[in-house]
Amino acid sequence: MSQSTGGTRERIQAVALELFTEQGYEATSLREVAERLGVTKAALYYHFKSKDEIVTSVVEDRLVRIDALVAWAETQPPSLATQRAVIERYADTMFTGEQPSVMRFFEQNQTALKSLSAGREIRERMFRLANVLAAGDESPGGQLRATLALFAVHTSWFAVRTPGITDSERRRVALEVADELLAAIAARS
């Protein structure tokens, strides 16, 4: 492993998520992660002491992105244009880099994620982001529509099962559905 420490951590995260998705979080050992990476378990321990630490580091990366998006959104005027911009920016974070593998891991390992504090933190941040989207319609229906608009984007990774669909097509469909929900919120504001 002659890469930089940052690159090594990212490589460990990617390989671990790949294995957790293939085999399940509980069924995957750190030894298997080390073997797939071609390193010793001790070398892996230098970066991460447990599977929980790996998952927490991945979730923390997402939390930083969501926090930045919420901070930006809270400075914008509450409007349909702002809601659409928030969803677009959220989609950008879901459809770039390693995010597709992160979303597949989240979907296939929900039970393990719920038991980790990192999973609870991501849930709390998602509600904060939904509150920003529901601004102007804080009714139960507005709250649900805002949350579902977010879910339209990130659940598209496993809810849209059309063979051969491209990431850009998946993103477009997710944003169309999210926009329908946002328009209903704006109509009630």
C-alpha positions as protocol buffer text, in pm:
chain_id: "A"
residue {
  index: 1
  type: MET
  ca { x: 0 y: 0 z: 0 }
}
residue {
  index: 2
  type: SER
  ca { x: 214 y: 281 z: -126 }
}
residue {
  index: 3
  type: GLN
  ca { x: -76 y: 525 z: -157 }
}
residue {
  index: 4
  type: SER
  ca { x: -125 y: 823 z: 67 }
}
residue {
  index: 5
  type: THR
  ca { x: -305 y: 768 z: 396 }
}
residue {
  index: 6
  type: GLY
  ca { x: -614 y: 945 z: 259 }
}
residue {
  index: 7
  type: GLY
  ca { x: -614 y: 729 z: -53 }
}
residue {
  index: 8
  type: THR
  ca { x: -564 y: 416 z: 152 }
}
residue {
  index: 9
  type: ARG
  ca { x: -858 y: 499 z: 378 }
}
residue {
  index: 10
  type: GLU
  ca { x: -1077 y: 559 z: 73 }
}
residue {
  index: 11
  type: ARG
  ca { x: -966 y: 231 z: -81 }
}
residue {
  index: 12
  type: ILE
  ca { x: -1044 y: 45 z: 243 }
}
residue {
  index: 13
  type: GLN
  ca { x: -1387 y: 209 z: 257 }
}
residue {
  index: 14
  type: ALA
  ca { x: -1461 y: 116 z: -105 }
}
residue {
  index: 15
  type: VAL
  ca { x: -1353 y: -247 z: -68 }
}
residue {
  index: 16
  type: ALA
  ca { x: -1532 y: -287 z: 265 }
}
residue {
  index: 17
  type: LEU
  ca { x: -1856 y: -145 z: 122 }
}
residue {
  index: 18
  type: GLU
  ca { x: -1823 y: -377 z: -175 }
}
residue {
  index: 19
  type: LEU
  ca { x: -1790 y: -680 z: 54 }
}
residue {
  index: 20
  type: PHE
  ca { x: -2062 y: -562 z: 295 }
}
residue {
  index: 21
  type: THR
  ca { x: -2295 y: -526 z: -3 }
}
residue {
  index: 22
  type: GLU
  ca { x: -2201 y: -862 z: -157 }
}
residue {
  index: 23
  type: GLN
  ca { x: -2203 y: -1070 z: 162 }
}
residue {
  index: 24
  type: GLY
  ca { x: -2378 y: -853 z: 421 }
}
residue {
  index: 25
  type: TYR
  ca { x: -2227 y: -646 z: 697 }
}
residue {
  index: 26
  type: GLU
  ca { x: -2255 y: -914 z: 966 }
}
residue {
  index: 27
  type: ALA
  ca { x: -2116 y: -1191 z: 744 }
}
residue {
  index: 28
  type: THR
  ca { x: -1804 y: -998 z: 643 }
}
residue {
  index: 29
  type: SER
  ca { x: -1490 y: -1002 z: 857 }
}
residue {
  index: 30
  type: LEU
  ca { x: -1205 y: -754 z: 867 }
}
residue {
  index: 31
  type: ARG
  ca { x: -979 y: -1042 z: 760 }
}
residue {
  index: 32
  type: GLU
  ca { x: -1179 y: -1069 z: 436 }
}
residue {
  index: 33
  type: VAL
  ca { x: -1148 y: -695 z: 379 }
}
residue {
  index: 34
  type: ALA
  ca { x: -770 y: -716 z: 432 }
}
residue {
  index: 35
  type: GLU
  ca { x: -743 y: -1015 z: 197 }
}
residue {
  index: 36
  type: ARG
  ca { x: -933 y: -841 z: -81 }
}
residue {
  index: 37
  type: LEU
  ca { x: -712 y: -535 z: -37 }
}
residue {
  index: 38
  type: GLY
  ca { x: -399 y: -753 z: -42 }
}
residue {
  index: 39
  type: VAL
  ca { x: -275 y: -627 z: 295 }
}
residue {
  index: 40
  type: THR
  ca { x: -229 y: -774 z: 640 }
}
residue {
  index: 41
  type: LYS
  ca { x: -496 y: -738 z: 903 }
}
residue {
  index: 42
  type: ALA
  ca { x: -247 y: -528 z: 1104 }
}
residue {
  index: 43
  type: ALA
  ca { x: -213 y: -285 z: 813 }
}
residue {
  index: 44
  type: LEU
  ca { x: -591 y: -256 z: 799 }
}
residue {
  index: 45
  type: TYR
  ca { x: -607 y: -199 z: 1177 }
}
residue {
  index: 46
  type: TYR
  ca { x: -372 y: 96 z: 1136 }
}
residue {
  index: 47
  type: HIS
  ca { x: -660 y: 278 z: 962 }
}
residue {
  index: 48
  type: PHE
  ca { x: -971 y: 114 z: 1110 }
}
residue {
  index: 49
  type: LYS
  ca { x: -1004 y: -94 z: 1427 }
}
residue {
  index: 50
  type: SER
  ca { x: -1345 y: -237 z: 1340 }
}
residue {
  index: 51
  type: LYS
  ca { x: -1612 y: -268 z: 1074 }
}
residue {
  index: 52
  type: ASP
  ca { x: -1814 y: -12 z: 1272 }
}
residue {
  index: 53
  type: GLU
  ca { x: -1530 y: 240 z: 1231 }
}
residue {
  index: 54
  type: ILE
  ca { x: -1532 y: 187 z: 855 }
}
residue {
  index: 55
  type: VAL
  ca { x: -1907 y: 241 z: 831 }
}
residue {
  index: 56
  type: THR
  ca { x: -1892 y: 539 z: 1065 }
}
residue {
  index: 57
  type: SER
  ca { x: -1624 y: 700 z: 847 }
}
residue {
  index: 58
  type: VAL
  ca { x: -1841 y: 655 z: 536 }
}
residue {
  index: 59
  type: VAL
  ca { x: -2145 y: 799 z: 714 }
}
residue {
  index: 60
  type: GLU
  ca { x: -1941 y: 1092 z: 847 }
}
residue {
  index: 61
  type: ASP
  ca { x: -1845 y: 1179 z: 490 }
}
residue {
  index: 62
  type: ARG
  ca { x: -2216 y: 1189 z: 399 }
}
residue {
  index: 63
  type: LEU
  ca { x: -2301 y: 1392 z: 709 }
}
residue {
  index: 64
  type: VAL
  ca { x: -2052 y: 1661 z: 607 }
}
residue {
  index: 65
  type: ARG
  ca { x: -2217 y: 1683 z: 264 }
}
residue {
  index: 66
  type: ILE
  ca { x: -2568 y: 1698 z: 409 }
}
residue {
  index: 67
  type: ASP
  ca { x: -2467 y: 1957 z: 670 }
}
residue {
  index: 68
  type: ALA
  ca { x: -2320 y: 2179 z: 398 }
}
residue {
  index: 69
  type: LEU
  ca { x: -2638 y: 2145 z: 193 }
}
residue {
  index: 70
  type: VAL
  ca { x: -2862 y: 2227 z: 492 }
}
residue {
  index: 71
  type: ALA
  ca { x: -2645 y: 2528 z: 583 }
}
residue {
  index: 72
  type: TRP
  ca { x: -2669 y: 2659 z: 227 }
}
residue {
  index: 73
  type: ALA
  ca { x: -3045 y: 2592 z: 202 }
}
residue {
  index: 74
  type: GLU
  ca { x: -3115 y: 2772 z: 528 }
}
residue {
  index: 75
  type: THR
  ca { x: -2966 y: 3091 z: 380 }
}
residue {
  index: 76
  type: GLN
  ca { x: -3197 y: 3079 z: 78 }
}
residue {
  index: 77
  type: PRO
  ca { x: -3549 y: 3220 z: 57 }
}
residue {
  index: 78
  type: PRO
  ca { x: -3818 y: 2954 z: 105 }
}
residue {
  index: 79
  type: SER
  ca { x: -3948 y: 2898 z: -248 }
}
residue {
  index: 80
  type: LEU
  ca { x: -4006 y: 2626 z: -503 }
}
residue {
  index: 81
  type: ALA
  ca { x: -3687 y: 2738 z: -679 }
}
residue {
  index: 82
  type: THR
  ca { x: -3491 y: 2685 z: -356 }
}
residue {
  index: 83
  type: GLN
  ca { x: -3653 y: 2346 z: -299 }
}
residue {
  index: 84
  type: ARG
  ca { x: -3564 y: 2240 z: -652 }
}
residue {
  index: 85
  type: ALA
  ca { x: -3206 y: 2361 z: -606 }
}
residue {
  index: 86
  type: VAL
  ca { x: -3177 y: 2165 z: -280 }
}
residue {
  index: 87
  type: ILE
  ca { x: -3301 y: 1846 z: -447 }
}
residue {
  index: 88
  type: GLU
  ca { x: -3067 y: 1901 z: -745 }
}
residue {
  index: 89
  type: ARG
  ca { x: -2771 y: 1948 z: -512 }
}
residue {
  index: 90
  type: TYR
  ca { x: -2878 y: 1646 z: -308 }
}
residue {
  index: 91
  type: ALA
  ca { x: -2899 y: 1440 z: -628 }
}
residue {
  index: 92
  type: ASP
  ca { x: -2551 y: 1560 z: -723 }
}
residue {
  index: 93
  type: THR
  ca { x: -2420 y: 1408 z: -398 }
}
residue {
  index: 94
  type: MET
  ca { x: -2604 y: 1080 z: -467 }
}
residue {
  index: 95
  type: PHE
  ca { x: -2491 y: 1031 z: -825 }
}
residue {
  index: 96
  type: THR
  ca { x: -2123 y: 1122 z: -807 }
}
residue {
  index: 97
  type: GLY
  ca { x: -1808 y: 935 z: -714 }
}
residue {
  index: 98
  type: GLU
  ca { x: -1853 y: 643 z: -478 }
}
residue {
  index: 99
  type: GLN
  ca { x: -2206 y: 735 z: -373 }
}
residue {
  index: 100
  type: PRO
  ca { x: -2384 y: 463 z: -574 }
}
residue {
  index: 101
  type: SER
  ca { x: -2192 y: 196 z: -381 }
}
residue {
  index: 102
  type: VAL
  ca { x: -2265 y: 376 z: -54 }
}
residue {
  index: 103
  type: MET
  ca { x: -2637 y: 381 z: -134 }
}
residue {
  index: 104
  type: ARG
  ca { x: -2638 y: 11 z: -225 }
}
residue {
  index: 105
  type: PHE
  ca { x: -2464 y: -66 z: 105 }
}
residue {
  index: 106
  type: PHE
  ca { x: -2720 y: 143 z: 300 }
}
residue {
  index: 107
  type: GLU
  ca { x: -3010 y: -30 z: 127 }
}
residue {
  index: 108
  type: GLN
  ca { x: -2880 y: -383 z: 181 }
}
residue {
  index: 109
  type: ASN
  ca { x: -2758 y: -335 z: 539 }
}
residue {
  index: 110
  type: GLN
  ca { x: -3031 y: -126 z: 703 }
}
residue {
  index: 111
  type: THR
  ca { x: -3046 y: -340 z: 1017 }
}
residue {
  index: 112
  type: ALA
  ca { x: -2673 y: -304 z: 1085 }
}
residue {
  index: 113
  type: LEU
  ca { x: -2684 y: 67 z: 1008 }
}
residue {
  index: 114
  type: LYS
  ca { x: -2974 y: 128 z: 1248 }
}
residue {
  index: 115
  type: SER
  ca { x: -2775 y: -21 z: 1535 }
}
residue {
  index: 116
  type: LEU
  ca { x: -2482 y: 219 z: 1483 }
}
residue {
  index: 117
  type: SER
  ca { x: -2488 y: 575 z: 1614 }
}
residue {
  index: 118
  type: ALA
  ca { x: -2383 y: 689 z: 1267 }
}
residue {
  index: 119
  type: GLY
  ca { x: -2709 y: 551 z: 1128 }
}
residue {
  index: 120
  type: ARG
  ca { x: -2911 y: 752 z: 1380 }
}
residue {
  index: 121
  type: GLU
  ca { x: -2714 y: 1065 z: 1289 }
}
residue {
  index: 122
  type: ILE
  ca { x: -2786 y: 1025 z: 919 }
}
residue {
  index: 123
  type: ARG
  ca { x: -3157 y: 990 z: 999 }
}
residue {
  index: 124
  type: GLU
  ca { x: -3153 y: 1312 z: 1204 }
}
residue {
  index: 125
  type: ARG
  ca { x: -2977 y: 1500 z: 922 }
}
residue {
  index: 126
  type: MET
  ca { x: -3227 y: 1372 z: 666 }
}
residue {
  index: 127
  type: PHE
  ca { x: -3511 y: 1511 z: 880 }
}
residue {
  index: 128
  type: ARG
  ca { x: -3332 y: 1849 z: 897 }
}
residue {
  index: 129
  type: LEU
  ca { x: -3303 y: 1850 z: 520 }
}
residue {
  index: 130
  type: ALA
  ca { x: -3670 y: 1750 z: 486 }
}
residue {
  index: 131
  type: ASN
  ca { x: -3766 y: 2039 z: 716 }
}
residue {
  index: 132
  type: VAL
  ca { x: -3589 y: 2279 z: 480 }
}
residue {
  index: 133
  type: LEU
  ca { x: -3782 y: 2132 z: 187 }
}
residue {
  index: 134
  type: ALA
  ca { x: -4114 y: 2155 z: 374 }
}
residue {
  index: 135
  type: ALA
  ca { x: -4067 y: 2524 z: 457 }
}
residue {
  index: 136
  type: GLY
  ca { x: -4398 y: 2696 z: 397 }
}
residue {
  index: 137
  type: ASP
  ca { x: -4601 y: 2378 z: 448 }
}
residue {
  index: 138
  type: GLU
  ca { x: -4522 y: 2227 z: 786 }
}
residue {
  index: 139
  type: SER
  ca { x: -4841 y: 2018 z: 778 }
}
residue {
  index: 140
  type: PRO
  ca { x: -4810 y: 1641 z: 813 }
}
residue {
  index: 141
  type: GLY
  ca { x: -4864 y: 1615 z: 437 }
}
residue {
  index: 142
  type: GLY
  ca { x: -4592 y: 1873 z: 369 }
}
residue {
  index: 143
  type: GLN
  ca { x: -4349 y: 1691 z: 596 }
}
residue {
  index: 144
  type: LEU
  ca { x: -4424 y: 1361 z: 423 }
}
residue {
  index: 145
  type: ARG
  ca { x: -4392 y: 1508 z: 74 }
}
residue {
  index: 146
  type: ALA
  ca { x: -4058 y: 1668 z: 163 }
}
residue {
  index: 147
  type: THR
  ca { x: -3923 y: 1343 z: 305 }
}
residue {
  index: 148
  type: LEU
  ca { x: -4050 y: 1145 z: 7 }
}
residue {
  index: 149
  type: ALA
  ca { x: -3884 y: 1395 z: -230 }
}
residue {
  index: 150
  type: LEU
  ca { x: -3549 y: 1309 z: -68 }
}
residue {
  index: 151
  type: PHE
  ca { x: -3632 y: 938 z: -75 }
}
residue {
  index: 152
  type: ALA
  ca { x: -3716 y: 965 z: -447 }
}
residue {
  index: 153
  type: VAL
  ca { x: -3354 y: 1056 z: -506 }
}
residue {
  index: 154
  type: HIS
  ca { x: -3174 y: 808 z: -285 }
}
residue {
  index: 155
  type: THR
  ca { x: -3412 y: 514 z: -315 }
}
residue {
  index: 156
  type: SER
  ca { x: -3388 y: 533 z: -693 }
}
residue {
  index: 157
  type: TRP
  ca { x: -3076 y: 317 z: -657 }
}
residue {
  index: 158
  type: PHE
  ca { x: -3283 y: 17 z: -558 }
}
residue {
  index: 159
  type: ALA
  ca { x: -3644 y: 108 z: -635 }
}
residue {
  index: 160
  type: VAL
  ca { x: -3587 y: 164 z: -1007 }
}
residue {
  index: 161
  type: ARG
  ca { x: -3512 y: -184 z: -1137 }
}
residue {
  index: 162
  type: THR
  ca { x: -3527 y: -120 z: -1512 }
}
residue {
  index: 163
  type: PRO
  ca { x: -3254 y: -329 z: -1678 }
}
residue {
  index: 164
  type: GLY
  ca { x: -2983 y: -121 z: -1841 }
}
residue {
  index: 165
  type: ILE
  ca { x: -3098 y: 214 z: -1701 }
}
residue {
  index: 166
  type: THR
  ca { x: -2812 y: 461 z: -1691 }
}
residue {
  index: 167
  type: ASP
  ca { x: -2722 y: 670 z: -1390 }
}
residue {
  index: 168
  type: SER
  ca { x: -2830 y: 986 z: -1573 }
}
residue {
  index: 169
  type: GLU
  ca { x: -3169 y: 832 z: -1661 }
}
residue {
  index: 170
  type: ARG
  ca { x: -3212 y: 715 z: -1301 }
}
residue {
  index: 171
  type: ARG
  ca { x: -3127 y: 1064 z: -1177 }
}
residue {
  index: 172
  type: ARG
  ca { x: -3371 y: 1225 z: -1422 }
}
residue {
  index: 173
  type: VAL
  ca { x: -3658 y: 998 z: -1312 }
}
residue {
  index: 174
  type: ALA
  ca { x: -3580 y: 1056 z: -944 }
}
residue {
  index: 175
  type: LEU
  ca { x: -3578 y: 1433 z: -993 }
}
residue {
  index: 176
  type: GLU
  ca { x: -3906 y: 1423 z: -1186 }
}
residue {
  index: 177
  type: VAL
  ca { x: -4078 y: 1241 z: -900 }
}
residue {
  index: 178
  type: ALA
  ca { x: -3918 y: 1468 z: -640 }
}
residue {
  index: 179
  type: ASP
  ca { x: -4030 y: 1775 z: -835 }
}
residue {
  index: 180
  type: GLU
  ca { x: -4392 y: 1652 z: -838 }
}
residue {
  index: 181
  type: LEU
  ca { x: -4379 y: 1626 z: -460 }
}
residue {
  index: 182
  type: LEU
  ca { x: -4213 y: 1966 z: -421 }
}
residue {
  index: 183
  type: ALA
  ca { x: -4472 y: 2129 z: -648 }
}
residue {
  index: 184
  type: ALA
  ca { x: -4747 y: 1995 z: -417 }
}
residue {
  index: 185
  type: ILE
  ca { x: -4571 y: 2155 z: -119 }
}
residue {
  index: 186
  type: ALA
  ca { x: -4536 y: 2487 z: -303 }
}
residue {
  index: 187
  type: ALA
  ca { x: -4903 y: 2481 z: -403 }
}
residue {
  index: 188
  type: ARG
  ca { x: -5003 y: 2466 z: -35 }
}
residue {
  index: 189
  type: SER
  ca { x: -4763 y: 2740 z: 80 }
}
